[in-house]
Amino acid sequence: MLGKATRDEAGVVLPTSIIVGCIAAVTLALVGFVLTMHPEGRPDHVTPVAAPAPPSPTSTPTRVTPAPKHRAPAVRRGKVDVVVFNNSNIKGMAARTANLIRQRGWKVAGQDNWYGTISSSTVYYPPTLQRAAKLLARDLRIHRVMPAVTPMQTDRLTVILTADYSG
């Protein structure tokens, strides 16, 4: 069968000029995009076409005051009760840490031994004292802060010290 071409696959053959034209259009679009892009990858600031009208001499200037940002009240160390427990075999750790906590301005409500298994020194907090717990943990260089669990009291922070605590 000379002269007859057989085709096993279905397809469309495009003329070379159309393919070259498409490649050129895509290339020009990419070059235009790169040339108009802001150096930091952000769109440029757009300025309004018309400037606002200046105030008339008879009007009183108005000052726009931004809405105040809601800030939680600062943690007052001396107003927060803290209990300290020793969960290690190191004698006097709770007493020494309680003294350190007092020196940092906190109100120590008690100290004792903790019976149970705690993986590392932790400051436990009730929901209303989470920010205070983070501050106390920072004061003591304790990295673990967690919500209080039963039988912990819900009106104070609970510090449980393990052998990893160096004070």
C-alpha positions in Angstrom: 0.0 0.0 0.0 2.2 2.7 -1.2 0.9 6.2 -1.0 -1.6 5.6 1.7 -0.8 6.4 5.3 -2.5 4.5 8.0 -3.1 6.0 11.4 -3.6 3.9 14.5 -4.3 6.8 16.9 -7.0 9.4 16.6 -5.7 13.0 16.8 -5.6 16.4 15.3 -2.7 17.7 13.5 -2.2 21.5 13.9 -0.2 23.6 11.5 3.2 24.7 12.8 2.2 28.4 12.5 -0.6 28.0 15.1 1.7 26.2 17.6 4.4 28.9 17.2 1.8 31.6 17.7 0.5 30.0 20.9 4.0 29.7 22.3 4.7 33.3 21.5 1.5 34.5 23.1 2.2 32.5 26.3 5.8 33.8 26.4 4.7 37.4 26.0 2.1 37.0 28.8 4.8 35.7 31.2 7.2 38.5 30.3 4.5 41.1 30.9 3.6 39.5 34.2 7.2 39.5 35.4 7.8 43.1 34.3 4.8 44.4 36.0 5.2 42.5 39.3 6.2 44.4 42.5 9.8 43.7 43.6 8.5 42.0 46.8 5.9 40.0 45.1 3.0 42.2 46.4 0.8 44.4 44.2 1.8 48.1 44.2 -0.1 50.5 46.3 -3.0 52.0 44.3 -3.7 55.7 44.7 -7.1 57.1 44.2 -7.8 59.0 40.9 -9.5 61.9 42.7 -8.2 63.4 45.9 -10.8 64.1 48.6 -12.2 67.6 48.6 -10.5 69.9 51.2 -12.7 70.9 54.1 -14.6 74.1 53.7 -13.5 77.0 55.9 -16.8 77.0 57.7 -16.7 73.3 58.7 -15.0 72.1 61.8 -12.4 69.4 61.2 -13.3 66.0 62.4 -10.8 63.6 63.8 -11.2 59.9 63.3 -10.2 58.0 66.4 -9.5 54.4 65.9 -11.5 52.0 68.0 -9.6 50.9 71.1 -8.2 47.5 70.9 -9.5 45.0 73.5 -6.7 44.1 75.8 -7.0 41.6 78.6 -6.2 43.0 82.0 -2.6 42.6 83.1 -1.8 39.7 85.3 -1.3 40.9 88.9 1.0 38.3 90.5 0.1 39.2 94.1 -3.6 38.6 93.4 -3.2 35.0 92.1 -3.1 32.0 94.5 -0.5 29.4 93.8 0.0 26.0 95.4 3.3 24.1 95.0 3.7 20.3 95.1 6.9 18.2 95.1 6.5 15.1 92.9 10.2 14.0 93.2 12.5 12.4 95.8 14.3 15.7 96.3 13.5 16.9 99.8 12.5 20.5 100.3 11.9 21.3 96.5 8.4 22.6 97.1 9.4 24.8 100.0 12.4 26.3 98.0 10.2 26.9 94.9 7.5 28.4 97.0 10.0 30.9 98.4 11.1 31.7 94.8 7.5 32.2 93.7 7.0 34.6 96.6 10.1 36.5 95.7 8.7 36.9 92.2 5.6 38.5 93.6 3.1 35.7 93.6 0.8 34.7 96.4 1.7 31.2 97.7 -1.4 29.5 99.2 0.3 26.3 100.2 2.9 23.6 99.5 3.0 19.8 99.9 4.0 16.6 98.2 2.1 15.3 95.2 1.4 11.6 95.0 1.0 10.4 91.4 2.9 10.3 88.2 3.7 13.5 86.4 6.0 13.3 83.4 7.7 16.7 83.9 7.3 19.9 86.0 4.0 21.6 85.1 2.0 24.6 85.8 -1.7 23.7 85.9 -4.4 26.3 85.5 -8.2 26.8 85.6 -9.7 28.4 82.5 -9.8 31.9 84.0 -6.1 31.8 84.9 -4.4 30.6 81.7 -2.5 33.9 81.1 -1.3 33.9 84.7 -0.2 30.3 84.3 2.0 31.2 81.3 3.5 34.0 83.2 4.3 31.9 86.3 5.7 29.2 84.0 8.0 31.8 82.4 9.0 33.1 85.9 10.0 29.6 87.0 11.4 28.5 83.6 8.9 25.6 83.4 8.0 24.7 79.8 4.8 22.6 80.4 1.5 24.5 81.0 -1.7 22.5 81.1 -5.4 22.9 82.1 -6.1 21.8 85.7 -7.5 18.3 86.3 -9.4 16.7 89.2 -8.5 17.0 92.2 -6.9 20.4 91.6 -8.7 23.5 92.8 -10.2 25.7 90.2 -9.4 29.1 91.8 -5.6 28.9 91.8 -2.6 27.8 89.9 -1.1 24.4 90.7 2.7 23.9 90.3 3.8 20.2 90.3 7.6 19.8 90.4 9.4 16.7 89.2 13.1 15.8 89.3 13.7 17.7 86.0 13.1 21.0 87.7 16.2 23.0 88.4 14.7 26.2 89.7 
